[in-house]
Amino acid sequence: MSSLLLAALFAGLVATAVTVAIERFGGRVGGLLGTLPTTIVPASLGILAASDAPEDVAAAMYVVPGGMLINALFLWLWRAVPGRLPDASLPVRLALMTTISLLVWLTAAVGFVSLLGWLGGGPALSRVIGYGSTAAIIVVGMLACLRATPSPRGARPVSIPVLVSRGLLAATAIGFAVWLTRVGGPVAAGVASVFPAIFLTTMVSLWMAQGEAVPAGAVGPMMLGSAAVATYALIAAWSLPTMGPWGGTLVAWVGAVLTTTLPAAEWLRRRAG
């Protein structure tokens, strides 16, 4: 229970920070800041602590990029679908958008987890899935950023109660996901482990507070930036078992930022210029 509450609290703080970053710096900068490897750090440490062999850590880490690819699809829907929704009030459009995105995500997540179970895993296959999914995230993220979508800053002030409610929403979502990974069956646990709690909270709360333009502008940079989480997982697959929790985490985090986040930021800066 204590670890579940800590995971939920940390997720709530991260989700709040992500929305504030997008509102303050705009979608391009805020989207990249919001996709720095954060919640993956305690998750990877928990996997290391619960694993009996280095192969177990690597197998778990190589699955992460596949989950992030599904989450990139989830983000893309928040740009592609709103223009096709019927004219209605903000609550109605938001409810429709949330339902559609979660249904598509759920279908993709169940298919991915079921495919992994059918294939049976194995070190070679795990590496192919991990590296292939990471490359796919980078490609679809760059394609999503090719379109010149405005990425404005938030124009409306946000009160403390609103910020607290964002944190509570994310904490509830990820707390439920963590709980389901422990009490559900293999498929339920696998699906819950890649639940896009931070992305969902970000999109919903920004729609409610700033309208549709601010989150739409952050979708492309967040898709591209989410590759940093996948890169962290690829590096952590060997750095955590080899260097231990502290050294392995530091190497994986710095490596992900240097090889993914900073190049993505420079590429987006040049395109904006």
HELIX and SHEET records of a PDB file:
HELIX    1   1 SER A    2  GLY A   34  1                                  33    
HELIX    2   2 ILE A   40  ALA A   50  1                                  11    
HELIX    3   3 PRO A   54  ALA A   80  1                                  27    
HELIX    4   4 PRO A   82  ARG A   84  5                                   3    
HELIX    5   5 LEU A   90  LEU A  119  1                                  30    
HELIX    6   6 PRO A  123  LEU A  146  1                                  24    
HELIX    7   7 ILE A  160  VAL A  183  1                                  24    
HELIX    8   8 PRO A  186  SER A  193  1                                   8    
HELIX    9   9 ALA A  197  GLN A  210  1                                  14    
HELIX   10  10 ALA A  213  GLY A  225  1                                  13    
HELIX   11  11 ALA A  227  ALA A  256  1                                  30    
HELIX   12  12 VAL A  257  THR A  261  3                                   5    
HELIX   13  13 LEU A  262  ALA A  272  1                                  11    
END                                                                             
